[in-house]
Amino acid sequence: MRIGVFAIFALGLLFCPAAEAFGQERGSIRGRVIDAATGAPLPATQVSIPGTAFGTLTSPDGAYLIAGVPAGLYTVQARRIGYADARRENVAVTDGASVSVDFDLRITALSLDEVVVTGVADPTSARRVPFTVGRVGGENLQVPPADAVSSIQGKIAGVSSTTPAQPGGGVNIVLRTPTSINRSNTPLIVVDGVILASTFGRSSTDLSSLDIESIEVVKGAAAASLYGSRAANGVIQIRTRRGTGLDTEGTRVTVRTELGVNQLNRRISLSAHHHYLTNAQGQYVDNDGNVVAREARVPRPASERFLDVPYADPVYDHIDQFFDPGQFMVNSVTLARSSDATNFFASFGNHQIGGVVLDHGGYGRNDLRLNLDHRLGANLQFSFSGYHMRSERQELPDETFRQLVQQAPDVDLLRRDPDGT
C-alpha cells in the first residue's frame, strides 16, 4: 500500500509544473501600444516573445497581457501592418510579478515585391515571372565603379567580368559559361528599352554608373525567347534614374569628384642575359672568334643555348620606359526633382583618364542625360529620355605589353633616329 501512494505522488511531480507544485505563480507582461505621432491606441497589434509560443493581440484601447511567462530575460516585440516593428530587449520577468512594457509605433511605408521589367509587356512582380531574373538596385551601387556594367560582378550569380587594362575598353562579360569558341560571348545590353550598339568601337564604358537605377540580368534560354537570337548569350537590362523615389519634394543636387592614379599591381622580372657567342671581354664573336657587331652576332650551339651570359651593353627596362600610368579624374553633377506632377533627372559627367603607355592610350568622355516625366492629367502623361555622349579613345596595338616584354633588353627604344624622330 505504501508503494502505491509513493508512485502516485511521483507521477504528480512529473506532470505538474514545478512552480505550481510548490505553490508559486508565473510572471506576466502587460502594457499598451500607441501611435508615436498621434498617441492614439493601436488595436489588433501583435505582441509576442520571439522564440517562444507566448503572444497576444492588443485590445481596442491598445492594452495587452501575456500571462504564464516563466522567470527569465526575454525580448518583447510589437508588430502591426503599416508600422515599423518595435522590440524591447532584456525584459526581466520574475515569478508572481507583472512587468510593464509599452510601445510607441511609427508609421512606415510597406515593402512590396520587386518589380521586373526585363522582357515583359508590363512591369511584373518578381514572384510571377516564370524565369530567374537577377537584379541589382541603385541602393547596392553606393560606390560607383569606373564601368557601369562591371557593378554586377559579385552581386549576381553566374556573372563573370574581366576589365581590360586599356582605359575606355569595354568590359568582357560572360553569363554562366561561354557558348561559342569563335564568336562573341558578350550578352545583349539594353538601356531603357534601346539595344546598345556594339559597332564603331562602342563599349559598356560609355555609360555613366551614376545614372543607373537598376540592372536586371536574364540568363539561359529565357533571354533568347524574349529578345531573339541576338540574346543567346543573355541579356543585361539597364534602367536609368528618372528623379522618382526622393524622400522630400524639391530639387536634389549632387556633385562628385574622383581622383586617382593607375599603377601596375606588381613588376615583372625581365631577363638581363643572352645566349650568343662572346669572348672574355664580353664582345660578340662569330664561330671563328672574330669580333663582330651586334647585328652579326651568332647564337651558341643548341646544346649550350642558355640565357646565362650577361649583356656587356647597357640594359633597359622597357616597361619602366614606356609605362606611364597617368592620373584619372571624374567629375559629375546630377539634379533630381520629384513632385506630384513632374519629376526629372539630369546629369553631366566629365571623364579624363590618362593612358597607360607614354603619351598614348588615354580616354576622355563628356556625357549629358535628361529624363523627364510630366503628368498632364489623370490619363495623360508625357515622358522624355535623352542622352548625348562624346568620347575619344586612343587605341593601342594589340599585345602592347607583351611586345615590350619580348624586346631585347640591350636596345634603347627611346633613341631617336637620324632624322630626329
Secondary structure in CASP SS format (residue, H / E / C, confidence):
PFRMAT SS
TARGET T0000
AUTHOR 0000-0000-0000
METHOD secondary structure of the structure
MODEL  1
M C 1.00
R H 1.00
I H 1.00
G H 1.00
V H 1.00
F H 1.00
A H 1.00
I H 1.00
F H 1.00
A H 1.00
L H 1.00
G H 1.00
L H 1.00
L H 1.00
F H 1.00
C C 1.00
P C 1.00
A H 1.00
A H 1.00
E H 1.00
A H 1.00
F C 1.00
G C 1.00
Q C 1.00
E C 1.00
R C 1.00
G E 1.00
S E 1.00
I E 1.00
R E 1.00
G E 1.00
R E 1.00
V E 1.00
I E 1.00
D E 1.00
A C 1.00
A C 1.00
T C 1.00
G C 1.00
A C 1.00
P E 1.00
L C 1.00
P C 1.00
A C 1.00
T C 1.00
Q E 1.00
V E 1.00
S E 1.00
I C 1.00
P C 1.00
G C 1.00
T C 1.00
A C 1.00
F C 1.00
G E 1.00
T E 1.00
L E 1.00
T C 1.00
S C 1.00
P C 1.00
D C 1.00
G C 1.00
A E 1.00
Y E 1.00
L E 1.00
I E 1.00
A E 1.00
G E 1.00
V E 1.00
P C 1.00
A C 1.00
G E 1.00
L E 1.00
Y E 1.00
T E 1.00
V E 1.00
Q E 1.00
A E 1.00
R E 1.00
R C 1.00
I C 1.00
G C 1.00
Y E 1.00
A C 1.00
D C 1.00
A E 1.00
R E 1.00
R E 1.00
E E 1.00
N E 1.00
V E 1.00
A E 1.00
V E 1.00
T C 1.00
D C 1.00
G C 1.00
A C 1.00
S E 1.00
V E 1.00
S E 1.00
V C 1.00
D C 1.00
F E 1.00
D E 1.00
L E 1.00
R C 1.00
I E 1.00
T C 1.00
A C 1.00
L C 1.00
S C 1.00
L C 1.00
D C 1.00
E C 1.00
V E 1.00
V E 1.00
V C 1.00
T C 1.00
G C 1.00
V C 1.00
A C 1.00
D C 1.00
P C 1.00
T E 1.00
S E 1.00
A H 1.00
R H 1.00
R H 1.00
V C 1.00
P C 1.00
F C 1.00
T C 1.00
V E 1.00
G E 1.00
R E 1.00
V E 1.00
G E 1.00
G H 1.00
E H 1.00
N H 1.00
L C 1.00
Q C 1.00
V C 1.00
P C 1.00
P C 1.00
A C 1.00
D C 1.00
A C 1.00
V H 1.00
S H 1.00
S H 1.00
I H 1.00
Q C 1.00
G C 1.00
K C 1.00
I C 1.00
A C 1.00
G C 1.00
V E 1.00
S E 1.00
S E 1.00
T E 1.00
T C 1.00
P C 1.00
A C 1.00
Q C 1.00
P C 1.00
G C 1.00
G C 1.00
G C 1.00
V C 1.00
N E 1.00
I E 1.00
V E 1.00
L E 1.00
R C 1.00
T C 1.00
P C 1.00
T C 1.00
S C 1.00
I C 1.00
N C 1.00
R C 1.00
S C 1.00
N C 1.00
T C 1.00
P C 1.00
L E 1.00
I E 1.00
V E 1.00
V E 1.00
D C 1.00
G C 1.00
V E 1.00
I E 1.00
L C 1.00
A C 1.00
S C 1.00
T C 1.00
F C 1.00
G C 1.00
R C 1.00
S C 1.00
S H 1.00
T H 1.00
D H 1.00
L C 1.00
S C 1.00
S H 1.00
L H 1.00
D H 1.00
I E 1.00
E E 1.00
S E 1.00
I E 1.00
E E 1.00
V E 1.00
V E 1.00
K C 1.00
G C 1.00
A H 1.00
A H 1.00
A H 1.00
A H 1.00
S H 1.00
L H 1.00
Y H 1.00
G C 1.00
S H 1.00
R H 1.00
A H 1.00
A C 1.00
N C 1.00
G C 1.00
V E 1.00
I E 1.00
Q E 1.00
I E 1.00
R E 1.00
T E 1.00
R C 1.00
R C 1.00
G C 1.00
T C 1.00
G C 1.00
L C 1.00
D C 1.00
T C 1.00
E C 1.00
G E 1.00
T E 1.00
R E 1.00
V E 1.00
T E 1.00
V E 1.00
R E 1.00
T E 1.00
E E 1.00
L E 1.00
G E 1.00
V E 1.00
N C 1.00
Q C 1.00
L C 1.00
N C 1.00
R C 1.00
R C 1.00
I C 1.00
S C 1.00
L C 1.00
S C 1.00
A C 1.00
H E 1.00
H E 1.00
H C 1.00
Y E 1.00
L C 1.00
T E 1.00
N C 1.00
A C 1.00
Q C 1.00
G C 1.00
Q C 1.00
Y E 1.00
V E 1.00
D C 1.00
N C 1.00
D C 1.00
G C 1.00
N C 1.00
V E 1.00
V C 1.00
A C 1.00
R H 1.00
E H 1.00
A H 1.00
R C 1.00
V C 1.00
P E 1.00
R C 1.00
P C 1.00
A H 1.00
S H 1.00
E H 1.00
R C 1.00
F C 1.00
L C 1.00
D C 1.00
V E 1.00
P E 1.00
Y C 1.00
A C 1.00
D C 1.00
P C 1.00
V C 1.00
Y C 1.00
D C 1.00
H H 1.00
I H 1.00
D H 1.00
Q H 1.00
F H 1.00
F E 1.00
D C 1.00
P C 1.00
G C 1.00
Q E 1.00
F E 1.00
M E 1.00
V E 1.00
N E 1.00
S E 1.00
V E 1.00
T E 1.00
L E 1.00
A E 1.00
R E 1.00
S E 1.00
S C 1.00
D C 1.00
A C 1.00
T E 1.00
N E 1.00
F E 1.00
F E 1.00
A E 1.00
S E 1.00
F E 1.00
G E 1.00
N E 1.00
H E 1.00
Q E 1.00
I E 1.00
G C 1.00
G C 1.00
V C 1.00
V E 1.00
L C 1.00
D C 1.00
H E 1.00
G C 1.00
G C 1.00
Y E 1.00
G E 1.00
R E 1.00
N E 1.00
D E 1.00
L E 1.00
R E 1.00
L E 1.00
N E 1.00
L E 1.00
D E 1.00
H E 1.00
R E 1.00
L C 1.00
G C 1.00
A C 1.00
N C 1.00
L C 1.00
Q E 1.00
F E 1.00
S E 1.00
F E 1.00
S E 1.00
G E 1.00
Y E 1.00
H E 1.00
M E 1.00
R E 1.00
S E 1.00
E E 1.00
R E 1.00
Q C 1.00
E C 1.00
L C 1.00
P C 1.00
D C 1.00
E C 1.00
T H 1.00
F H 1.00
R H 1.00
Q H 1.00
L H 1.00
V H 1.00
Q H 1.00
Q C 1.00
A C 1.00
P C 1.00
D C 1.00
V C 1.00
D C 1.00
L C 1.00
L C 1.00
R C 1.00
R C 1.00
D C 1.00
P C 1.00
D C 1.00
G C 1.00
T C 1.00
END
